[in-house]
Amino acid sequence: MKKTVSAVLVVCLLLCCLHMPAAAQAEEQVIRLRINSDVAGCTEDDYARIAEILSPQVVYRFTRSGRGPVLIAAAAGGSPNGPIEAGRMYTLTCMFAAADGYALPDTLSEGDVVLECGKGITVISCEVVNMSLGLNDDGTAKTEKALRVYVKLIADGSVFRRMIGIIKDLIQRIRAWSLY
């Protein structure tokens, strides 16, 4: 009986000792996001399919005008005339705000944000910016920190669709170009 009691006490002591270091580990503060490239047919309303949040530190940031957190620009710089087409090039601006109980840092250092990107995506920039929310009662600017991610996206498509997309983007750039 004494051997059984001492064995149970040893197991309890070991479980308590092993539990303490695990409880002392700091919470992971890395922000993880995924930007998908298989988004042909999506619009700005399909922001959750285009940019996925994989960690709890951030949420989608909607603008004051009610626009979504993902803004899409065509190759020539204007808004696309419809959904994203396979093989075409776009520039995406993705906005995220800190979730309840979290705060964004003033500046990002290496490894603070991990972006998982599909093929055909190039990250232009990822930074913390101060978004204007209007004016306070005393006339000073009211701001909020937000995480802004700029990416260049070539929507997934077959080789034939990519060739057509390159030609369409070239024509769109030529039409948008003006000497004046």
C-alpha positions as CSV (number, residue, x, y, z in Angstrom):
1,M,0.0,0.0,0.0
2,K,2.8,2.4,0.8
3,K,4.4,1.8,-2.6
4,T,1.2,2.6,-4.4
5,V,0.7,5.8,-2.4
6,S,4.2,6.9,-3.0
7,A,4.0,6.1,-6.7
8,V,0.8,8.2,-7.0
9,L,2.4,11.1,-5.2
10,V,5.5,10.9,-7.5
11,V,3.2,11.0,-10.6
12,C,1.2,14.0,-9.2
13,L,4.5,15.8,-8.4
14,L,5.8,15.2,-11.9
15,L,2.6,16.4,-13.5
16,C,2.7,19.6,-11.4
17,C,6.3,20.2,-12.3
18,L,5.8,19.6,-16.0
19,H,2.7,21.8,-16.1
20,M,4.4,24.9,-14.7
21,P,6.9,25.5,-17.6
22,A,4.1,25.1,-20.1
23,A,1.9,27.6,-18.4
24,A,4.8,30.1,-18.2
25,Q,5.2,30.3,-22.0
26,A,4.5,33.7,-23.5
27,E,1.6,34.0,-25.8
28,E,2.6,34.0,-29.5
29,Q,2.3,37.6,-30.8
30,V,3.0,36.8,-34.5
31,I,0.2,38.0,-36.8
32,R,-0.5,35.3,-39.4
33,L,-2.4,36.2,-42.6
34,R,-3.0,34.3,-45.9
35,I,-3.5,36.0,-49.3
36,N,-5.0,33.7,-51.8
37,S,-4.4,33.8,-55.6
38,D,-7.2,31.5,-56.7
39,V,-9.7,34.3,-56.5
40,A,-11.0,34.5,-60.1
41,G,-14.6,35.7,-59.9
42,C,-14.3,37.5,-56.5
43,T,-15.1,41.1,-55.8
44,E,-14.3,43.4,-52.9
45,D,-17.3,41.9,-51.1
46,D,-15.5,38.5,-51.0
47,Y,-12.7,39.8,-48.7
48,A,-12.7,36.7,-46.5
49,R,-11.9,34.5,-49.5
50,I,-9.1,36.9,-50.7
51,A,-7.4,37.6,-47.4
52,E,-7.7,35.1,-44.5
53,I,-6.9,35.9,-40.9
54,L,-5.1,32.9,-39.3
55,S,-4.3,34.4,-35.8
56,P,-6.5,36.1,-33.2
57,Q,-4.6,39.4,-32.9
58,V,-6.3,41.2,-35.8
59,V,-9.7,41.6,-37.4
60,Y,-10.9,43.1,-40.7
61,R,-10.8,46.9,-40.8
62,F,-13.7,48.5,-42.7
63,T,-13.5,52.1,-43.8
64,R,-15.7,54.9,-42.6
65,S,-17.5,55.0,-46.0
66,G,-18.5,51.3,-45.5
67,R,-16.1,49.9,-48.0
68,G,-14.6,46.5,-47.2
69,P,-11.2,45.7,-45.9
70,V,-9.9,44.6,-49.3
71,L,-9.6,47.2,-52.0
72,I,-8.9,46.0,-55.6
73,A,-7.1,48.1,-58.3
74,A,-6.7,47.0,-61.9
75,A,-3.4,47.0,-63.7
76,A,-3.9,50.6,-64.9
77,G,-4.8,51.8,-61.4
78,G,-8.5,52.2,-61.5
79,S,-11.3,50.0,-60.1
80,P,-11.9,46.9,-62.1
81,N,-15.1,46.7,-64.1
82,G,-16.4,43.6,-62.5
83,P,-15.0,40.6,-60.7
84,I,-11.3,39.5,-60.7
85,E,-10.5,37.7,-64.0
86,A,-8.2,34.8,-64.2
87,G,-4.7,35.7,-65.5
88,R,-5.1,39.4,-65.0
89,M,-2.9,41.5,-62.7
90,Y,-4.3,43.5,-59.8
91,T,-3.1,45.5,-56.8
92,L,-4.8,44.7,-53.5
93,T,-4.8,46.8,-50.3
94,C,-5.8,44.8,-47.3
95,M,-6.6,46.6,-44.0
96,F,-6.7,45.0,-40.5
97,A,-7.3,46.5,-37.1
98,A,-6.3,45.1,-33.6
99,A,-8.8,42.8,-32.1
100,D,-10.2,43.3,-28.6
101,G,-7.5,42.8,-26.0
102,Y,-4.6,43.3,-28.5
103,A,-2.6,46.3,-29.7
104,L,-0.6,46.8,-32.9
105,P,3.0,47.9,-32.4
106,D,4.1,51.4,-33.6
107,T,6.5,49.8,-36.1
108,L,6.8,46.2,-37.4
109,S,10.1,44.3,-37.0
110,E,11.2,41.2,-38.8
111,G,8.9,38.3,-38.0
112,D,6.0,40.3,-36.5
113,V,3.8,39.5,-39.5
114,V,3.9,36.2,-41.4
115,L,2.2,36.3,-44.8
116,E,1.3,33.1,-46.6
117,C,0.9,34.0,-50.2
118,G,-0.4,31.9,-53.1
119,K,1.6,31.7,-56.4
120,G,1.6,34.8,-58.4
121,I,1.5,37.2,-55.4
122,T,4.2,39.7,-54.6
123,V,4.2,41.6,-51.3
124,I,4.8,45.3,-52.0
125,S,4.6,46.5,-48.3
126,C,3.3,45.5,-44.9
127,E,3.2,48.4,-42.4
128,V,1.3,49.8,-39.4
129,V,-0.4,53.1,-40.3
130,N,-2.5,55.7,-38.5
131,M,-6.0,55.9,-40.0
132,S,-7.8,59.1,-39.6
133,L,-11.2,58.8,-37.9
134,G,-12.2,62.5,-38.1
135,L,-11.8,65.2,-35.5
136,N,-12.1,65.2,-31.7
137,D,-14.3,67.8,-29.9
138,D,-11.2,69.9,-29.4
139,G,-10.3,69.9,-33.1
140,T,-7.4,67.5,-32.9
141,A,-7.3,64.5,-35.3
142,K,-8.6,61.2,-34.1
143,T,-6.6,58.3,-35.3
144,E,-6.5,54.5,-35.0
145,K,-3.6,52.2,-35.8
146,A,-4.2,49.7,-38.6
147,L,-2.1,47.1,-40.4
148,R,-2.0,47.8,-44.2
149,V,-0.8,45.1,-46.6
150,Y,-0.1,46.0,-50.3
151,V,0.2,43.0,-52.7
152,K,0.5,42.6,-56.4
153,L,-1.7,39.7,-57.5
154,I,-1.9,37.7,-60.8
155,A,-5.1,35.7,-60.4
156,D,-4.6,31.9,-61.0
157,G,-5.5,30.7,-64.5
158,S,-4.3,28.5,-67.3
159,V,-1.3,29.5,-69.5
160,F,-3.8,30.6,-72.2
161,R,-5.7,32.8,-69.7
162,R,-2.4,34.4,-68.4
163,M,-1.4,35.2,-72.0
164,I,-4.9,36.8,-72.6
165,G,-4.6,38.6,-69.3
166,I,-1.2,40.1,-70.2
167,I,-2.6,41.4,-73.5
168,K,-5.7,42.9,-71.8
169,D,-3.5,44.5,-69.1
170,L,-1.2,46.0,-71.7
171,I,-4.2,47.4,-73.7
172,Q,-5.7,48.8,-70.5
173,R,-2.4,50.5,-69.6
174,I,-2.1,52.0,-73.1
175,R,-5.7,53.4,-72.9
176,A,-5.1,54.8,-69.5
177,W,-1.8,56.5,-70.4
178,S,-2.1,60.2,-71.3
179,L,0.5,62.7,-72.2
180,Y,-1.5,65.5,-70.5
